[in-house]
Amino acid sequence: MLRKFLETIQAGDVQSLQDIARRLGISLAMVLQIAKELTAKGYLEEIGSDCAEPQKGCSDCAASQACQVPVRHWFLTDKGKSVVTRQS
């Protein structure tokens, strides 16, 4: 399951935690728990989740004019990539 989770993240064709849950056939809570554990163990790194300061954007972009829900994205670390590329 963990390898499949890492492969799903690496493929990059999922757009949300809900997509990951659907793809793997697990709950949203389980997706978040797995992501947290893999991040803590050094297989994933989270990016873009904690913007404390407002960021300047394009003047005509709606995102620069109102608060936006934080987006969570993960990418595989070298340790995570080694698990995915390892032959079973």
Backbone as CSV, one residue per row, in Angstrom:
resi,resn,N_x,N_y,N_z,CA_x,CA_y,CA_z,C_x,C_y,C_z
1,MET,0.821,-1.193,0.000,0.000,0.000,0.000,0.865,1.257,0.000
2,LEU,1.917,1.259,0.813,2.766,2.450,0.893,3.474,2.711,-0.430
3,ARG,3.943,1.644,-1.058,4.604,1.816,-2.362,3.615,2.354,-3.396
4,LYS,2.401,1.832,-3.404,1.375,2.296,-4.339,1.050,3.773,-4.080
5,PHE,1.020,4.156,-2.816,0.789,5.554,-2.450,1.898,6.431,-3.034
6,LEU,3.151,6.009,-2.841,4.284,6.764,-3.376,4.243,6.822,-4.900
7,GLU,3.886,5.725,-5.536,3.785,5.703,-6.995,2.711,6.672,-7.485
8,THR,1.606,6.753,-6.762,0.517,7.661,-7.120,0.971,9.111,-7.022
9,ILE,1.691,9.436,-5.965,2.215,10.798,-5.801,3.213,11.107,-6.914
10,GLN,4.109,10.173,-7.185,5.141,10.398,-8.191,4.545,10.588,-9.578
11,ALA,3.490,9.856,-9.904,2.876,9.954,-11.230,2.341,11.366,-11.477
12,GLY,1.910,12.040,-10.413,1.489,13.429,-10.538,0.166,13.651,-11.251
13,ASP,-0.607,12.607,-11.464,-1.869,12.783,-12.180,-3.076,12.881,-11.257
14,VAL,-2.844,13.067,-9.963,-3.929,13.304,-9.013,-3.892,14.773,-8.613
15,GLN,-5.065,15.344,-8.407,-5.148,16.767,-8.125,-5.520,17.099,-6.684
16,SER,-5.927,16.097,-5.921,-6.360,16.357,-4.553,-6.214,15.099,-3.701
17,LEU,-6.371,15.304,-2.403,-6.359,14.165,-1.489,-7.523,13.231,-1.815
18,GLN,-8.647,13.825,-2.223,-9.811,13.027,-2.607,-9.477,12.127,-3.791
19,ASP,-8.739,12.653,-4.778,-8.321,11.845,-5.929,-7.454,10.669,-5.489
20,ILE,-6.545,10.931,-4.562,-5.669,9.866,-4.065,-6.507,8.799,-3.364
21,ALA,-7.437,9.237,-2.519,-8.299,8.300,-1.799,-9.093,7.434,-2.772
22,ARG,-9.652,8.067,-3.782,-10.436,7.327,-4.779,-9.562,6.333,-5.532
23,ARG,-8.396,6.780,-5.942,-7.494,5.921,-6.700,-7.056,4.701,-5.903
24,LEU,-6.808,4.898,-4.601,-6.322,3.801,-3.766,-7.440,3.037,-3.057
25,GLY,-8.669,3.550,-3.146,-9.790,2.877,-2.503,-9.748,2.949,-0.985
26,ILE,-9.275,4.091,-0.456,-9.194,4.274,0.992,-9.864,5.592,1.370
27,SER,-10.049,5.809,2.656,-10.700,7.036,3.123,-9.755,8.233,3.032
28,LEU,-10.360,9.400,3.022,-9.597,10.639,3.015,-8.722,10.750,4.269
29,ALA,-9.271,10.339,5.408,-8.510,10.358,6.664,-7.290,9.450,6.573
30,MET,-7.437,8.294,5.929,-6.316,7.367,5.774,-5.248,7.967,4.863
31,VAL,-5.666,8.651,3.794,-4.706,9.307,2.894,-3.876,10.317,3.667
32,LEU,-4.537,11.134,4.458,-3.819,12.150,5.225,-2.876,11.514,6.239
33,GLN,-3.313,10.449,6.892,-2.466,9.749,7.866,-1.232,9.151,7.190
34,ILE,-1.424,8.504,6.048,-0.298,7.913,5.315,0.671,9.005,4.882
35,ALA,0.138,10.102,4.362,0.999,11.202,3.920,1.808,11.765,5.083
36,LYS,1.172,11.921,6.231,1.887,12.425,7.412,2.995,11.469,7.835
37,GLU,2.683,10.171,7.853,3.685,9.179,8.263,4.854,9.128,7.282
38,LEU,4.552,9.126,5.985,5.621,9.069,4.990,6.463,10.340,5.007
39,THR,5.838,11.462,5.333,6.583,12.714,5.460,7.498,12.662,6.679
40,ALA,6.968,12.184,7.798,7.760,12.079,9.025,8.941,11.121,8.865
41,LYS,8.761,10.084,8.047,9.822,9.099,7.843,10.777,9.480,6.711
42,GLY,10.528,10.620,6.058,11.463,11.108,5.058,11.240,10.618,3.635
43,TYR,10.090,10.010,3.348,9.799,9.534,1.997,9.115,10.605,1.143
44,LEU,8.418,11.519,1.799,7.726,12.610,1.124,8.132,13.931,1.746
45,GLU,7.955,14.989,0.983,8.112,16.331,1.519,6.904,17.134,1.080
46,GLU,6.321,17.835,2.028,5.131,18.633,1.732,5.552,20.034,1.312
47,ILE,4.869,20.547,0.311,5.134,21.917,-0.139,3.827,22.675,-0.258
48,GLY,3.886,23.967,-0.072,2.765,24.844,-0.350,1.591,24.783,0.602
49,SER,1.794,24.419,1.856,0.631,24.303,2.729,0.526,25.399,3.779
50,ASP,1.589,26.104,4.058,1.559,27.044,5.177,2.001,28.448,4.799
51,CYS,1.281,29.089,3.926,1.591,30.466,3.563,1.000,31.377,4.621
52,ALA,1.810,31.853,5.535,1.312,32.713,6.591,1.140,34.155,6.099
53,GLU,1.942,34.555,5.169,1.889,35.913,4.631,1.161,35.925,3.297
54,PRO,0.321,36.925,3.054,-0.306,37.021,1.735,0.757,37.187,0.662
55,GLN,0.554,36.542,-0.448,1.494,36.606,-1.555,0.935,37.493,-2.661
56,LYS,1.789,38.261,-3.284,1.346,39.077,-4.408,1.168,38.185,-5.615
57,GLY,0.116,38.408,-6.337,-0.153,37.649,-7.546,-0.478,38.600,-8.676
58,CYS,-0.959,38.068,-9.734,-1.375,38.896,-10.862,-2.563,39.745,-10.437
59,SER,-2.607,40.972,-10.861,-3.656,41.886,-10.416,-5.056,41.429,-10.812
60,ASP,-5.183,40.700,-11.905,-6.511,40.259,-12.336,-6.863,38.853,-11.845
61,CYS,-6.038,38.275,-10.979,-6.276,36.920,-10.480,-7.152,36.962,-9.228
62,ALA,-8.211,36.182,-9.234,-9.112,36.137,-8.075,-8.400,35.655,-6.816
63,ALA,-7.395,34.818,-6.971,-6.665,34.290,-5.816,-5.891,35.378,-5.088
64,SER,-5.541,36.445,-5.774,-4.785,37.512,-5.119,-5.701,38.492,-4.402
65,GLN,-7.013,38.300,-4.515,-7.957,39.248,-3.946,-8.734,38.694,-2.756
66,ALA,-8.589,37.412,-2.461,-9.356,36.824,-1.367,-8.571,35.665,-0.762
67,CYS,-8.915,35.343,0.478,-8.271,34.204,1.121,-8.579,32.935,0.347
68,GLN,-7.612,32.093,0.250,-7.770,30.835,-0.463,-7.527,29.688,0.495
69,VAL,-8.187,28.574,0.247,-7.971,27.368,1.043,-6.559,26.875,0.761
70,PRO,-5.778,26.568,1.809,-4.426,26.073,1.571,-4.457,24.779,0.761
71,VAL,-3.534,24.674,-0.141,-3.412,23.490,-0.982,-2.239,22.677,-0.467
72,ARG,-2.412,21.380,-0.411,-1.337,20.514,0.055,-0.826,19.709,-1.113
73,HIS,0.465,19.725,-1.284,1.112,18.935,-2.323,2.330,18.271,-1.702
74,TRP,2.594,17.082,-2.156,3.773,16.361,-1.699,4.598,15.961,-2.907
75,PHE,5.889,15.822,-2.679,6.752,15.246,-3.706,7.653,14.235,-3.030
76,LEU,8.129,13.297,-3.820,8.980,12.249,-3.282,10.385,12.776,-3.038
77,THR,10.935,12.422,-1.901,12.335,12.705,-1.619,13.158,11.627,-2.329
78,ASP,14.457,11.726,-2.260,15.310,10.686,-2.845,15.007,9.326,-2.218
79,LYS,14.741,9.337,-0.919,14.404,8.097,-0.209,13.111,7.508,-0.764
80,GLY,12.109,8.344,-1.015,10.844,7.886,-1.579,11.005,7.375,-3.000
81,LYS,11.821,8.079,-3.794,12.068,7.648,-5.177,12.740,6.297,-5.220
82,SER,13.624,6.030,-4.263,14.322,4.741,-4.256,13.349,3.597,-3.993
83,VAL,12.308,3.825,-3.216,11.315,2.793,-2.963,10.532,2.504,-4.232
84,VAL,10.153,3.546,-4.963,9.356,3.388,-6.180,10.155,2.716,-7.291
85,THR,11.427,3.050,-7.403,12.237,2.503,-8.499,12.773,1.116,-8.203
86,ARG,12.772,0.710,-6.935,13.244,-0.610,-6.548,12.318,-1.666,-7.129
87,GLN,12.872,-2.700,-7.704,12.081,-3.799,-8.273,11.600,-4.714,-7.151
88,SER,10.344,-5.122,-7.243,9.793,-6.036,-6.218,10.074,-7.460,-6.576
